[in-house]
């Protein structure tokens, strides 16, 4: 086959794309949007699901008992990370631990700090009892081999620790002995102290004219009793048994972490569903646009294809030219789309999690790599398939009829 010396069938796809910049740009933009939507939407769904699983692991209790009128505040602390300070006394906590159906219980104290120099907002300070704890300690032991001593702090993943290994709370520097891995929940913006450090924290708050509680309550305040119910008991039944211990206990607040998880799952499911519908609609529109552009392109190039047939090119060769053009466009467009999605999702992960007010935890690098490959592959396959659908129509007539049609 005789062709111009500087153009071959191998170089023809690139030359065609270069000489039709508007058509090439239109196809590239469509593929870019498809890959961007698929990668960003799928990554968002994976991160939300990862955060949900993390939240289920970290709540760790079947029932939380909190002071009167504090249930909503306690739920907000678990879900949206809104810091709070509320408490009753240890004698109430001791009585609750003896209620029917309570297999295991532990006490926690919640203190809302002032805006700390380490962070852009207030921190939630959580005091826990290492001797009875079954929520914080298992999580902590996976990263810190030791005991948290009096005056020491364990920081959540979202807390910025200074270079000297301390954070400042209530005008005082506290040593940080460990920093926990990210959970995608409000716990990332919390710090943890042992129960014996709570009086020190209360006294430090008094030194900056913001006493978080009266001095006489520092040793006996309890914000929540976390309960693991015995086998065969329902948390709601255990809550009723607690209210029967004393007439005044009927005013206590009860939080069911399982219910919070269920409602969060429902919200997450709705968001993921809407995202999937959006991606499906966008892809359907994208495929239609791709077909339209390829059809218009082929109609414009009938003379070109007919000339190539007359010069000896087979239908298989023509299909190869079109497929290579589609592959070049789809690869370039999908790579750009994935890159743009990465620039949106990865740097702003923390902001996305706060705006969604749902558990949001970055998935593993292996999953991200797999998602990149799938997004690019799907975009290439759809683009090539669209080009082949159009080529089937063009391949039917003989070369000379196609030439006449294009005159």
C-alpha positions as CSV (number, residue, x, y, z in Angstrom):
1,X,0.0,0.0,0.0
2,X,1.4,3.4,-1.1
3,X,0.9,6.3,1.3
4,X,2.6,9.6,1.9
5,X,6.1,8.9,3.2
6,X,5.5,10.6,6.6
7,X,2.2,9.0,7.4
8,X,1.6,5.3,8.1
9,X,-1.4,3.4,9.5
10,X,0.5,3.3,12.8
11,X,0.9,7.1,13.0
12,X,-2.5,7.9,11.4
13,X,-4.6,7.8,14.6
14,X,-2.3,10.4,16.2
15,X,-2.3,12.6,13.1
16,X,-6.1,12.4,12.9
17,X,-6.5,13.5,16.6
18,X,-4.0,16.3,16.2
19,X,-5.6,17.7,13.1
20,X,-9.1,17.7,14.7
21,X,-8.5,19.4,18.0
22,X,-12.1,20.3,18.8
23,X,-13.4,16.8,18.2
24,X,-10.5,15.4,20.2
25,X,-11.1,17.8,23.1
26,X,-14.8,17.1,23.1
27,X,-14.3,13.3,23.4
28,X,-11.5,13.8,25.9
29,X,-13.7,16.0,28.2
30,X,-16.5,13.5,28.1
31,X,-14.2,10.6,29.1
32,X,-12.6,12.8,31.7
33,X,-15.9,13.6,33.4
34,X,-16.9,9.9,33.3
35,X,-13.7,8.8,35.0
36,X,-13.8,11.6,37.5
37,X,-17.3,10.8,38.6
38,X,-16.7,7.1,38.8
39,X,-13.4,7.4,40.8
40,X,-14.6,10.2,43.1
41,X,-18.0,8.7,43.8
42,X,-16.6,5.2,44.4
43,X,-13.8,6.5,46.6
44,X,-16.3,8.5,48.6
45,X,-18.5,5.4,49.1
46,X,-15.4,3.3,50.1
47,X,-14.3,5.9,52.7
48,X,-17.7,6.2,54.2
49,X,-18.0,2.5,54.5
50,X,-14.6,2.3,56.1
51,X,-15.6,5.0,58.5
52,X,-18.8,3.2,59.4
53,X,-16.9,0.0,60.2
54,X,-14.4,2.0,62.3
55,X,-17.3,3.6,64.2
56,X,-18.9,0.2,64.9
57,X,-15.6,-1.1,66.3
58,X,-14.9,2.0,68.5
59,X,-18.3,2.5,70.2
60,X,-17.8,-0.8,72.0
61,X,-20.8,-0.6,74.3
62,X,-24.4,-1.8,74.2
63,X,-25.7,1.0,76.4
64,X,-24.6,4.4,77.7
65,X,-26.2,5.9,80.8
66,X,-25.8,9.6,81.1
67,X,-27.2,12.4,83.3
68,X,-30.7,13.8,82.9
69,X,-31.2,15.8,79.7
70,X,-27.8,14.8,78.4
71,X,-28.7,12.0,76.0
72,X,-28.7,14.2,72.9
73,X,-25.5,15.8,73.9
74,X,-23.9,12.4,74.4
75,X,-25.1,11.3,70.9
76,X,-23.7,14.4,69.4
77,X,-20.4,13.6,71.1
78,X,-20.3,10.2,69.5
79,X,-21.4,11.2,66.0
80,X,-20.7,14.8,65.1
81,X,-17.9,15.3,67.7
82,X,-19.6,18.3,69.5
83,X,-17.6,18.6,72.8
84,X,-19.6,18.7,76.0
85,X,-19.3,18.6,79.8
86,X,-21.9,16.9,81.8
87,X,-21.9,14.5,84.9
88,X,-23.5,12.9,87.8
89,X,-21.7,11.3,90.7
90,X,-19.9,8.0,91.3
91,X,-22.5,6.6,93.7
92,X,-25.0,6.6,90.9
93,X,-22.5,4.9,88.6
94,X,-21.9,2.2,91.3
95,X,-25.6,1.5,91.6
96,X,-26.1,1.3,87.8
97,X,-23.3,-1.3,87.6
98,X,-25.3,-3.7,89.9
99,X,-28.5,-3.6,87.8
100,X,-29.9,-6.8,86.4
101,X,-28.4,-7.7,83.0
102,X,-25.2,-5.7,83.3
103,X,-22.3,-8.0,82.4
104,X,-19.6,-5.3,82.4
105,X,-19.5,-1.6,83.0
106,X,-16.9,1.3,83.0
107,X,-17.0,5.0,83.8
108,X,-16.0,7.9,81.6
109,X,-15.7,11.6,82.3
110,X,-16.2,14.2,79.5
111,X,-14.7,17.6,79.7
112,X,-15.0,20.2,76.9
113,X,-11.7,22.2,76.6
114,X,-11.2,25.8,75.6
115,X,-10.0,26.2,72.0
116,X,-6.6,24.7,72.2
117,X,-3.4,26.0,70.5
118,X,-3.0,22.5,69.0
119,X,-6.3,22.6,67.2
120,X,-8.7,24.9,65.3
121,X,-11.6,24.1,67.6
122,X,-12.4,22.8,71.1
123,X,-11.2,19.3,72.1
124,X,-13.2,16.7,73.9
125,X,-11.3,15.4,76.9
126,X,-12.2,11.9,77.9
127,X,-11.2,10.5,81.3
128,X,-11.5,6.7,81.5
129,X,-10.7,4.0,84.1
130,X,-8.0,1.7,82.8
131,X,-9.0,-0.9,85.4
132,X,-12.5,-1.5,84.1
133,X,-12.3,0.0,80.6
134,X,-13.3,-2.2,77.6
135,X,-13.7,0.6,75.0
136,X,-10.5,2.7,74.9
137,X,-7.9,0.3,76.3
138,X,-8.2,-2.4,73.5
139,X,-7.8,0.3,70.9
140,X,-4.9,2.0,72.7
141,X,-3.1,-1.3,73.4
142,X,-2.7,-1.9,69.6
143,X,-0.5,1.2,69.4
144,X,0.9,1.9,72.9
145,X,2.5,-0.8,75.0
146,X,2.3,0.7,78.4
147,X,0.0,2.4,81.0
148,X,-1.2,6.0,80.7
149,X,0.2,7.6,83.9
150,X,-1.2,10.5,85.9
151,X,-0.8,13.7,84.0
152,X,-0.2,12.0,80.6
153,X,-2.4,12.3,77.5
154,X,-3.2,10.1,74.6
155,X,-4.1,12.2,71.5
156,X,-6.5,11.3,68.7
157,X,-5.4,11.3,65.1
158,X,-6.8,14.7,64.4
159,X,-4.9,16.5,67.2
160,X,-1.7,18.3,66.3
161,X,1.0,17.5,68.8
162,X,3.8,20.0,69.2
163,X,7.4,19.1,68.3
164,X,8.3,18.6,71.9
165,X,5.6,16.0,72.3
166,X,3.0,18.1,74.2
167,X,-0.3,19.9,73.8
168,X,-1.5,22.9,75.6
169,X,-4.8,22.7,77.5
170,X,-6.0,25.3,80.0
171,X,-2.7,27.2,79.8
172,X,-0.7,24.1,80.7
173,X,1.5,21.8,78.6
174,X,0.6,18.1,78.9
175,X,2.9,15.3,77.7
176,X,1.5,13.1,74.9
177,X,2.6,9.5,75.3
178,X,0.8,8.2,72.2
179,X,-1.2,9.2,69.2
180,X,-3.9,6.9,67.9
181,X,-4.6,5.9,64.4
182,X,-7.4,7.6,62.5
183,X,-10.9,6.3,63.0
184,X,-12.9,8.7,60.8
185,X,-15.1,9.5,63.9
186,X,-15.2,12.2,66.5
187,X,-12.7,10.3,68.6
188,X,-10.0,11.7,66.2
189,X,-10.5,15.1,67.8
190,X,-10.4,13.9,71.4
191,X,-7.7,13.4,74.0
192,X,-7.7,10.7,76.6
193,X,-6.6,10.7,80.2
194,X,-6.8,8.3,83.0
195,X,-9.4,8.8,85.7
196,X,-6.9,10.0,88.2
197,X,-5.8,12.9,86.0
198,X,-9.3,14.4,85.9
199,X,-8.8,16.5,89.2
200,X,-5.6,17.9,87.7
201,X,-7.5,19.0,84.5
202,X,-10.3,20.5,86.6
203,X,-7.7,22.5,88.7
204,X,-5.9,23.6,85.5
205,X,-9.3,24.9,84.2
206,X,-9.7,27.0,87.3
207,X,-6.4,28.7,86.8
208,X,-7.7,30.2,83.5
209,X,-11.0,31.4,85.0
210,X,-12.9,28.6,83.3
211,X,-13.6,26.0,86.0
212,X,-15.3,23.1,84.2
213,X,-16.9,21.8,87.4
214,X,-16.9,22.5,91.1
215,X,-13.7,21.3,92.9
216,X,-15.7,19.0,95.1
217,X,-16.9,17.0,92.1
218,X,-13.5,16.5,90.5
219,X,-13.0,13.1,92.2
220,X,-16.5,11.8,91.9
221,X,-17.9,13.1,88.6
222,X,-19.0,10.6,86.1
223,X,-20.3,11.6,82.7
224,X,-21.4,8.2,81.3
225,X,-21.5,4.6,82.4
226,X,-20.8,2.4,79.4
227,X,-22.4,-1.0,79.7
228,X,-21.9,-4.3,78.0
229,X,-25.1,-6.3,78.6
230,X,-25.2,-10.0,79.6
231,X,-26.0,-12.7,77.0
232,X,-29.7,-12.9,76.4
233,X,-30.5,-9.4,77.6
234,X,-31.7,-6.5,75.4
235,X,-30.2,-3.0,76.1
236,X,-33.7,-1.5,76.4
237,X,-34.6,-4.1,79.0
238,X,-31.5,-3.4,81.0
239,X,-32.3,0.4,80.8
240,X,-35.7,-0.3,82.3
241,X,-34.1,-2.3,85.1
242,X,-31.8,0.6,85.9
243,X,-34.8,3.0,86.2
244,X,-36.3,0.6,88.8
245,X,-33.3,0.9,91.1
246,X,-34.3,4.3,92.4
247,X,-37.2,6.6,91.6
248,X,-34.8,9.4,90.6
249,X,-33.2,7.1,88.0
250,X,-36.2,7.4,85.8
251,X,-34.8,10.8,84.7
252,X,-31.5,9.4,83.5
253,X,-30.6,9.5,79.9
254,X,-30.0,6.4,77.9
255,X,-28.0,6.2,74.6
256,X,-28.0,3.0,72.5
257,X,-24.8,2.9,70.3
258,X,-26.4,0.2,68.2
259,X,-29.3,2.6,67.4
260,X,-26.8,5.4,66.5
261,X,-25.0,2.9,64.2
262,X,-28.3,1.9,62.6
263,X,-29.3,5.5,61.9
264,X,-25.9,6.4,60.7
265,X,-26.0,3.4,58.4
266,X,-29.3,4.6,57.0
267,X,-27.9,8.0,56.3
268,X,-24.9,6.5,54.7
269,X,-27.0,4.2,52.6
270,X,-29.1,7.1,51.3
271,X,-26.0,9.1,50.4
272,X,-24.3,6.2,48.7
273,X,-27.6,5.5,46.8
274,X,-27.9,9.0,45.6
275,X,-24.2,9.0,44.5
276,X,-24.7,5.7,42.6
277,X,-27.8,7.2,40.8
278,X,-25.8,10.3,39.9
279,X,-22.9,8.3,38.5
280,X,-25.3,6.0,36.5
281,X,-27.1,9.0,35.0
282,X,-23.9,10.8,34.2
283,X,-22.5,7.7,32.5
284,X,-25.7,7.1,30.5
285,X,-25.5,10.7,29.2
286,X,-21.8,10.3,28.6
287,X,-22.2,7.2,26.5
288,X,-24.9,9.0,24.4
289,X,-22.6,11.9,23.9
290,X,-19.7,9.6,22.9
291,X,-21.9,7.9,20.4
292,X,-23.1,11.2,18.9
293,X,-19.6,12.5,18.6
294,X,-18.3,9.3,17.0
295,X,-21.2,9.2,14.6
296,X,-20.6,12.8,13.6
297,X,-16.9,12.1,13.2
298,X,-17.4,9.1,11.0
299,X,-19.9,10.9,8.8
300,X,-17.3,13.6,8.3
301,X,-14.6,11.0,7.5
302,X,-16.4,8.8,4.9
303,X,-14.2,10.1,2.1
304,X,-11.1,9.4,4.2
305,X,-12.2,5.8,5.0
306,X,-13.3,5.1,1.4
307,X,-10.0,6.4,0.0
308,X,-8.1,4.1,2.4
309,X,-10.2,1.2,1.3
310,X,-9.5,1.9,-2.4
311,X,-5.8,2.2,-1.6
312,X,-5.9,-1.3,-0.1
313,X,-6.8,-0.9,3.6
314,X,-9.0,-3.7,4.9
315,X,-12.0,-3.2,7.2
316,X,-9.9,-4.6,10.0
317,X,-7.2,-2.0,9.4
318,X,-9.9,0.8,9.5
319,X,-11.3,-0.6,12.7
320,X,-7.8,-0.7,14.1
321,X,-7.3,3.0,13.3
322,X,-10.6,4.0,15.0
323,X,-9.9,1.8,18.1
324,X,-6.4,3.2,18.5
325,X,-7.9,6.8,18.3
326,X,-10.5,5.8,21.0
327,X,-7.8,4.2,23.2
328,X,-5.5,7.3,23.0
329,X,-8.4,9.7,23.8
330,X,-9.9,7.5,26.6
331,X,-6.5,6.9,28.3
332,X,-5.6,10.6,28.3
333,X,-9.1,11.7,29.4
334,X,-9.5,9.1,32.1
335,X,-6.0,9.7,33.6
336,X,-6.8,13.4,33.7
337,X,-10.2,12.7,35.3
338,X,-8.7,10.5,38.0
339,X,-6.0,13.1,38.7
340,X,-8.5,15.9,39.1
341,X,-10.7,13.7,41.4
342,X,-7.6,12.9,43.5
343,X,-6.8,16.7,43.8
344,X,-10.4,17.2,45.1
345,X,-10.8,14.2,47.4
346,X,-7.4,13.5,49.1
347,X,-6.4,17.0,50.2
348,X,-9.9,17.8,51.6
349,X,-10.7,14.5,53.3
350,X,-11.1,16.1,56.7
351,X,-13.3,18.8,55.4
352,X,-15.5,16.3,53.5
353,X,-15.9,14.3,56.6
354,X,-16.9,17.3,58.7
355,X,-19.4,18.5,56.0
356,X,-21.0,15.1,55.6
357,X,-21.2,14.7,59.4
358,X,-20.8,10.9,58.9
359,X,-17.9,8.7,59.8
360,X,-15.3,9.2,57.0
361,X,-12.0,7.3,57.0
362,X,-9.6,7.1,54.0
363,X,-9.5,3.6,52.5
364,X,-6.2,1.6,52.1
365,X,-3.7,2.5,49.3
366,X,-4.3,-0.9,47.7
367,X,-8.0,-0.2,47.4
368,X,-7.2,3.3,45.9
369,X,-4.8,1.7,43.3
370,X,-7.5,-0.9,42.4
371,X,-10.1,1.9,42.0
372,X,-7.8,3.9,39.8
373,X,-7.3,0.9,37.5
374,X,-11.0,0.1,37.4
375,X,-12.0,3.7,36.6
376,X,-9.5,4.0,33.8
377,X,-10.3,0.6,32.4
378,X,-14.1,1.2,32.4
379,X,-13.6,4.6,30.7
380,X,-11.4,3.0,28.0
381,X,-13.8,0.1,27.5
382,X,-16.9,2.3,27.1
383,X,-15.1,4.7,24.7
384,X,-13.8,1.8,22.5
385,X,-17.2,0.1,22.6
386,X,-18.9,3.3,21.4
387,X,-16.4,3.6,18.5
388,X,-16.9,0.0,17.5
389,X,-20.7,0.4,17.5
390,X,-20.3,3.2,15.0
391,X,-17.7,1.3,12.9
392,X,-20.1,-1.6,12.4
393,X,-22.5,0.7,10.5
394,X,-19.6,2.1,8.4
395,X,-18.2,-1.3,7.5
396,X,-21.3,-2.6,5.7
397,X,-21.3,-0.7,2.4
398,X,-18.6,-1.2,-0.2
399,X,-15.8,1.3,-0.5
400,X,-16.9,2.9,-3.7
401,X,-20.5,3.4,-2.5
402,X,-19.1,5.0,0.7
403,X,-17.0,7.3,-1.5
404,X,-20.0,8.3,-3.6
405,X,-22.0,8.9,-0.4
406,X,-19.4,11.3,0.9
407,X,-19.1,13.4,-2.3
